[in-house]
Amino acid sequence: MEVKTSLLDNMIGVGDMVLLEPLSEDSFLENLKKRFDHNEIYTYIGSVVISLNPYRSLPIYTPDKVEEYRNRNFYELSPHIYALADEAYRSLRDQDKDQCILITGESGAGKTEASKLVMSYVAAVCGKGQEVNKVKEQLLQSNPVLEAFGNAKTVRNDNSSRFGKYMDIEFDFKGDPLGGVISNYLLEKSRVVKQPRGERNFHIFYQLLSGASDDMLKKLKLERDFSKYNYLSLDSATVSGLDDAANFRTVRNAMQIVGFMEDEMQSVLELVAAVLKLGNLDFKPESRCNGMDESRVKDKNDLKEMCELLGIEQSVLERAFSYRTVEAKMEKVSTTLNVAQAYYARDALAKNLYSRLFSWLVTRINESIRAQAKTRHKVMGVLDIYGFEIFEETDNSFEQFIINYCNEKLQQIFIELTLREEQEEYVREGIEWTNIEYFNNAVICDLIENNQNGILAMLDEECLRPGTVTDETFLDKLNTICAEHQHFESRLNKNSKFLNDHSLPHNCFRIQHYAGKVLYRVEGFVDKNNDLLYRDLSQAMYKANHSLIKQLFPEGNPAKVNLKRPPTAGFQFRASVGTLMGNLQTKNPNYIRCIKPNDKKAAHIFTDSLVRHQVRYLGLMENVRVRRAGYAFRQAYEPCLERYKMLCKNTWPHWKGPARQGVEVLMTDLQVPAEEFAYGRSKIFIRNPRTLFFLEEKRKQCLEDLATLIQKIYRGWKCRSHFLLLKKSEIVVAAWYRRYAQQKKYQKIKHSTTVVQSYTRGWQARKLLRELKYQKKCEEAVTTIAAFWHGTQARRELRRLKEEARRKHAVAVIWAYWQGLKVRREYRKFFRANAGRKIYNFTIQRIMQKYFLGLKSNLPSMSPIDKSWPARPYSFLEGVHAELRRIFHLWRCKKYRSQFTEEKKAVYEEKLEASELFKDKKALYPSSVSQTFKGDYLEMVKNPKYQKLSSAIDEKILLADVVNKINRANGKSSPRLFLLTKKSVILADQKTGQVKTSLPLPDLSSVSTSTQSDGFFALKLKEVRRKWFEVYLFF
C-alpha cells in the first residue's frame, strides 16, 4: 500500500483549495470535478473539509484507514474526514480544548453519513473497556432511533434528516467517552400530515407496518396495508434498497441498547399507531338550530380504536373535534367547529403529538447517555443541520426562511471564528496582522432577528395582534418597516425599483442572503408561526390513561391553566439558535461542507450547475478568499526543511543546525523574493500559491535528478554485485571440480590397490586350502583303515554270539514243546465235562453286550411325552426291556422337572389340578391347556378405573374378570366384576366399581359347570338362616 508523507505528494488536482491558482469559480469547480472523477471526494479549504457524496461505497473507511490517519498531522496525508476527526479529537484530548464539528449541506449531500463517520472514528481511536464500550455503543445506537423517527425519503435523498441535531459527546481526562447530550431543532412536523409528491412520511410509520409481527399489529389495531392510512403517501411507499422490516428490527434493538424499557417501546409504538388512526378521521357537517354548521366524525370506528390505544373516553375526544373553548380572564366561551376547522384541529393534534413524542425520545435518550459523573468534562459537539435551502420560485415558505436564518447565523460565526483563528495564529507566530475585507452578513441577521424591526419580531407581533390577521397583513407590515433595507425586496413596498419586477410576485418577498437571493411565498407564515393547538384537545389528551400522553401535554392539566399564548415557532427557534450560537462560541470549530454532485442519486455523475449553486450558497469561494487574504500556506520549519532540503547543497543531505536557520539558508539560496514569505516563531508563511508551486516544481526536478543518481548508483551496485557473484561462483565451481577430480583419482588408486590385494589374498588362500586338503586326506585314510579293522573284529564277535544264541533257543523250544505235551496230556480228561456250560455263558454274555450297545445308540428323545422305545430283539429279554423303559422314563422326567423355576412349578401344579377336575369332563378343556392362568385379568392395581375398588378389598385378589350374571327372574344378563380371594367371592358393578355382593367361601355349597364348549358356571350357596338354597348363574 502506498504511504503518502505530505498533502502535496501524488496530488490529483489541488488537495487544498487555498493553493488553487488561478482562483475562480470555474477553476474551483474544475478542481472538484477532477478529484471526484478519481474517487477523491474530500478536499480542503485550509482546515475546512469539502465532502462530495459519491452515492456508492468506497474502500476508504476500513480499519486500516483509521490506523493510517490516527495521530497524524492534518496536512500529512491526503484529504479525508478522518483527518479532521483525528485533529479535533487530539486537540480535545491533549490540549484540553472543547471542540465542535459543524456539518452543513443540502438534503442528500451526505451530512448524516458524515456525522456517523466522525462518531465511528472517534469511537475507534478512543480507549477500550467494558464500560467505555457500553457508552460508545449507546452513543452510536442513538442514531438509528433518531433516524427512524426524524428521517424520511425525499426527492433528493432516501434518508433525509428532517430535523437539526447537535450532539455534545463528553470525555474524561484520558479521552474516553463518558456520555452525551443531544439537542434537536425544528422537526418538520408538517410532513406528518402531508408529503410532497414523490416523498414519504417519516420512516417509523412504514417500518412499523412492514416489520411488526401480526400479534403486535393486532394489539396496535393496525393493518399491514399502507393504503389504509391517509397520512401515508402511496406513490413512494416502497423504496428500492430500503428494507423497512429489517430496519424496524434494527430500531428495536437499538432502543434496547440505548436503555428503553419494553413498556416504553410499547407506549411509543402505540402513539405512532394513534397518529396513523388520527389521519383516518373524516368529518361531516351537521346543521344546528342557530343555522351554524357543526362538525361530526363520520366513521367512529377509527376514533374508537385510537381512544382505546390512548386510554381516552371517546366522547371527550369527539367533543374536542366539534367544539372550541376560549377563555379570557373569568369568562369562558364555547364555539362550534366547522368541518374545515375540525380538519385543522385533527392535523394540528397529529403534528403536535408526533413532534412532542420526538422531543420526548430525545430527552429519554439523553437520560440514558448523559455522563453520570459531575466533574468537568471535555466536550466534542457534532452539529448535523440542514444547509441553505433555495427551492423553485414560490416554493420557499416559513420552513425555508427559518432554515436559511440558521445558516446565516452559522455563516456569521464561521467568518468570525475563521478570522479570529487566523489573527490568533498570526499573533502567536509574530506576523503582522493586516485587516481583511470580507462581506459581513450581520446586517442580514439583524434584518431577520432584530427584536423591534426584525422580520421574526414583526411576525410574532402580527400573530399576537387582535383582529383579523392574515399573511397579507403581515406582508404589508414588512413593506412598511423594511422598505428601505438594502437586502429586502417586495413589489408592494412602493419602491420604484421593484414595481415592474415581474419575477417578484405580489404575495412574495425576497431577501438577499449571503448565498444569493431567495424568494419567499408569504402564504402560511402566520399559521405555521402560530402553531396553535386548541386547549380542548390538550385537555382531552391530558385526561388519557396512557402513561406517556400526560407527559406530552402538561398544559392540558385543568389545575394549571395558563391563559398566556404559548411562544411562537419563530420565537422558540430564534431562542434555540441563540443558545446554539453561544454554545459554539465556547468551542473550537471544525467544518465539514457537504455537496451533492447530482439530483439523480447516481454515482460518477457531476452536474456543474448544481454544484456551482451549492458552492455559492455554502460561501466556499468567500471562505477561500478569507484564508488567502493573508498568507495562503504555512508549515512548521522541521517538515518544511525535511521536504525541500535537497534544493540547496548546504542543507543536503543533513542540516546540522536549527531548522529555522536551515529554512532561511534554503530560501536565500533559491532567491525567493522576501515579500513572498515571512518567518514566524515556529512556521514559515508563504503568501502566494505560485511560490509554493515553484518550490514543488524545483523539488520535483531535484527528485528526478536524485532518482537518476540513485538509479545510476543502483545499476553500478547491481553490476558489481553480479560480477562478484559470478567470480565467487567460478571459485566455488573450480574448487568443487578439483575436489571431484581428486576424489575420482583416489577412487581409481583405491580400486587398483583393492584388486591387487584381492589377487594376493586369493593365492594365499588357495595355497593354504591345498595344504589343508592334503592333511585332511591323510587323516581320513588313517580313520578308514582303523574303521575297517574294528569292523572285522566286531563281525567275528557277532558271528560267535549268534551261534551261541541259536543253540540256547533251540534248547528252550524243545523244552517248551515237551512241557506243553505233558500239560495237554494231563488237562484233556477235565475239558470234556465243562465245555458246554462255558460256551453258553460266553454266548449269553456276547448277546447282552450287543443288546446294550444297540439300546445306547437308539434311545428316544428327552421329552417326557415321547412314548417311543426300541423294539425287543430277544424274547428272553422282555422283562429287562420293560424295566429299562420305565427307569429311563422316570430319569427323563426327573431331568425335565429339574429345569422348572418356582413360578413354572406353580403353573404346572395349577394345570395338573385343572386336569384332574376337567380332563375328559369339559369339552372346552383341551383348548385351554396352552393358556397360562393369569388370575388378575383386569389388572386391578394398575388400572386407575378400579383402584378405588382394589383399595377397598384388604385381601389379595386371586382372580379378577368380567362375567355376565343371569337374572333368574327374567333370564337377562348384566355385566359384573368377579373377584376371588382366599376368603370370599365378590361381585361388583363394572361401570361404577361398587360392590354388589360379597360371599364368604364357607357359604358356597358347590360350583357347577356344563360339559359343553361354553363358559357357563353356577355358584350354589348353603342354607344360611333360610330354608332354601340360592344359585348364581354366570357365563
PEWO-V79874 format. One record per pair of residues at least 24 apart in sequence whose ideal C-beta (glycine too) atoms are under 6 Angstrom apart, sorted by the first residue. I is the first residue (numbers start at 1). J is the second residue. Records with the same first field share a line. If there is no record, write none. Layout:
BEGIN
I = J / J
END
This chain:
BEGIN
4 = 77 / 78
7 = 75
8 = 696
12 = 38 / 40
15 = 79
16 = 44
17 = 45 / 624
18 = 46 / 627 / 628 / 632
19 = 689
21 = 689 / 690
29 = 608 / 612
33 = 606
36 = 606
42 = 79 / 80
43 = 79
44 = 79
45 = 623 / 624
46 = 627
48 = 591
49 = 81 / 84 / 592
50 = 593
51 = 114 / 592 / 594
52 = 595 / 597
53 = 109 / 110 / 596
55 = 601 / 602 / 603
56 = 603
66 = 124
70 = 125
81 = 117
82 = 121
84 = 590
85 = 118 / 121
88 = 590
89 = 122
92 = 378 / 380
93 = 175
97 = 588
98 = 379 / 587
99 = 380 / 587 / 588
100 = 381 / 584 / 587 / 589
101 = 382 / 590
102 = 383 / 589 / 591
103 = 384 / 592
104 = 387
105 = 387 / 594
106 = 387
107 = 154 / 156 / 157 / 160
108 = 156 / 157 / 596
109 = 594 / 595 / 596
110 = 594
111 = 384 / 594
112 = 161
114 = 592 / 594
115 = 382 / 384
118 = 382
126 = 175 / 176 / 177
127 = 176
132 = 176
135 = 177
136 = 177
137 = 257
138 = 258 / 369
139 = 180 / 369
141 = 254 / 257 / 258
142 = 258 / 365
144 = 250 / 251 / 254
145 = 254 / 255
148 = 203 / 204 / 251
149 = 204 / 358 / 361
151 = 203
152 = 191 / 200 / 202
153 = 200 / 239
154 = 199
155 = 198
158 = 239
162 = 188
163 = 187
164 = 385
165 = 384
166 = 383
167 = 382
168 = 379 / 381
169 = 380
170 = 371 / 377 / 379
171 = 378
178 = 371
179 = 369 / 370 / 371
180 = 369
181 = 366 / 370
182 = 362 / 366
184 = 362
185 = 576
186 = 573
187 = 355 / 358
189 = 351 / 354 / 355
192 = 350 / 351 / 354
193 = 347 / 350
195 = 233
198 = 236
200 = 236
201 = 232
204 = 272
205 = 232
206 = 244
207 = 244 / 247 / 248
208 = 272
210 = 244 / 245
211 = 245 / 248 / 249
220 = 273
221 = 305
222 = 273
229 = 276 / 279
230 = 279 / 280
231 = 279
258 = 365 / 368
259 = 368
267 = 547 / 548
270 = 309
271 = 357
273 = 309
274 = 306 / 309 / 310
275 = 350 / 353 / 354
277 = 302 / 305 / 306
278 = 350
281 = 346
283 = 339 / 342
285 = 339
292 = 336
293 = 338
294 = 322 / 336
295 = 322 / 337 / 338 / 339 / 342
310 = 544 / 546 / 549
311 = 544 / 545 / 546
312 = 544
316 = 540 / 543
317 = 540
320 = 536 / 537 / 540
321 = 345
324 = 534 / 536
325 = 536
327 = 563
345 = 534
348 = 533
349 = 537
352 = 533
356 = 552
388 = 515 / 617
390 = 518
393 = 519
394 = 521
396 = 518 / 520
397 = 521 / 524
398 = 524 / 525 / 528
401 = 520
402 = 573
404 = 513
405 = 448
406 = 577
408 = 441 / 444 / 445
409 = 577 / 581
411 = 441 / 514 / 619
412 = 441 / 445
413 = 581 / 584
417 = 589
418 = 626
429 = 680 / 681 / 683
430 = 680 / 681
431 = 678 / 680 / 685
436 = 629
438 = 626
441 = 514
444 = 487
447 = 485 / 487
449 = 574
453 = 481
456 = 570 / 574
459 = 529 / 570
460 = 568 / 571
463 = 526 / 529 / 530 / 568
469 = 526
471 = 522 / 523 / 525 / 526
474 = 525 / 526
475 = 522
478 = 509
487 = 511 / 512
514 = 619
515 = 616 / 617
516 = 616 / 617
529 = 568 / 569 / 570
531 = 569
593 = 618
631 = 685 / 687
632 = 689
633 = 686 / 692
634 = 683 / 685
636 = 682 / 683
637 = 663
640 = 684
644 = 695 / 699
646 = 702
647 = 698 / 702
862 = 892
864 = 892 / 893 / 896
922 = 1011
923 = 1012 / 1013
924 = 1013
935 = 959
936 = 960
937 = 961
946 = 993
948 = 993
949 = 988 / 993
955 = 981 / 983
957 = 981
963 = 1034
964 = 1035
965 = 1034
966 = 1033
END
